[in-house]
Amino acid sequence: MTKVVQIQFSMESGARSALRLQNAFVKNDIASKIVSLQQGANVPNVTYLGKKARLVSRLDEKLQLRRLKNTKKEFGLFSYPILGTDISQLPELQEADVIYIHWVWNGFLNFTSLDKIAALNKPVVIVMHDMWNISGGCHYSFTCDKYISGCHNCQVFTTGKENDLSAKGFKKKLKLYSKYNNLYFVSPSKWLYNCAKEALLTKNKPVFYIPNALDNTLFKPFDKATAKQILNIDPNEKVIAFGATSVNNPYKGWPYLLKALEIFKQDAAASENVSVLIFGSGHSKQIADSIPFKAKFMGFLGDEYSTMLVYNAADVFIVPSMADNQPTTVQESLCCGTPVVGFNVGGIPDMIAHKENGYLANYKDAEDISNGIKYCLQSNMKGYMLPDFYPAVTINKHKELFNYIKQNAAVQ
């Protein structure tokens, strides 16, 4: 039996991908454990690190804030890990056959930590949840393609220096990746897979496309009227839903959704008896007052049952992301039978068949988002998951990866 250990910063929100994959592994007789920095749910086979590691993480965040004070917020997160924790000697890693590394920044691992894990000479699968692994430090590059030839003079910084943190981070990754032949890269989206195949850092490394795992026995459709009643929503209302870990996140496109709602409101017949349902953190009175419809705020949803209920209460779910890999919310909503409207960007078009299970809007076109809302509501469209995302297909791709690793090891 293959024994896997997965390394993850946290077990909450979007970071649940490691736990979902673990559950899929276990169902398919693949032993799996998780090592997480941040404390979370009390679930089997998850090891949480102690106070010292979390203290190192907080200190690293403070140090990075100082080094990253000259950044442009509209480009989102940039990470240059300084401090980190050596976990290479943990029994979970020592006993594993394969090591999966998910999102591990914010002071959990640094370049030295990664080197020590790779030096164990076990297969290391790096799951790319954004562009950080192929860039000099940005998590999404937007229109910048310097990751193809080598990062420098990064658009994130106001300084305009050639040898900035992006150049330094890129060189560190290039040195690390070149040093080891036991590194394998997995992208949950076709978009990032194609980026990784072009990127200077990974174009000569094994790269695989494997979507994130999702339990469709939990996320599934049930009666919308009942779901609305549970949430104290009039069953006759048409509900537009939106959710993000933080609605103020520069990647998530809240201003475009607001503009789309304003445009949609102008169509009196189409927008009659419509309400908006929002979940996530970062809500403000300004956001509440700006919505031109009756709005209900669910706040941060800490459990998947509540999240599933919200999707089932919605008639259409909106993902106006500016940059996104394989947004979990799209996958969850479609599993619950709710169509999704999103921009044709990143990994979103992997999951949406235009005008079949959702609507792909032109990038940064709020009016087309409004068109998508209208189309889905008036056609009573039903969402559904495309075949690439079926649990059996996903787990088989991981098994194929294990076979590739074995064959590669035999050749070496």
Sequence and secondary structure as in RCSB ss.txt:
>XXXX:A:sequence
MTKVVQIQFSMESGARSALRLQNAFVKNDIASKIVSLQQGANVPNVTYLGKKARLVSRLDEKLQLRRLKNTKKEF
GLFSYPILGTDISQLPELQEADVIYIHWVWNGFLNFTSLDKIAALNKPVVIVMHDMWNISGGCHYSFTCDKYISG
CHNCQVFTTGKENDLSAKGFKKKLKLYSKYNNLYFVSPSKWLYNCAKEALLTKNKPVFYIPNALDNTLFKPFDKA
TAKQILNIDPNEKVIAFGATSVNNPYKGWPYLLKALEIFKQDAAASENVSVLIFGSGHSKQIADSIPFKAKFMGF
LGDEYSTMLVYNAADVFIVPSMADNQPTTVQESLCCGTPVVGFNVGGIPDMIAHKENGYLANYKDAEDISNGIKY
CLQSNMKGYMLPDFYPAVTINKHKELFNYIKQNAAVQ
>XXXX:A:secstr
  EEEEEES SSGGGGHHHHHHHHHHHTT EEEEEESS     TTEEE  HHHHHHHHHHHHHHHHHTSSB GGG
  B         TTSHHHHS SEEEE S TTTT  HHHHHHHHTT S EEEE SSSGGGSSSBS  TT  GGGT 
  S TTBSS  TTSHHHHHHHHHHHHHHH S EEEEESSHHHHHHHHHSTTTTTS EEE      TTTS    HH
HHHHHTT  TTSEEEEEEEEETT TTS HHHHHHHHHHHHT TTTTTTEEEEEEEE   HHHHHH SSEEEEEE 
  SHHHHHHHHHH SEEEE  SS SS HHHHHHHHTT  EEEES TTHHHH  BTTTEEEE TT HHHHHHHHHH
HHHTT      GGG HHHHHHHHHHHHHHHHHHHHH 
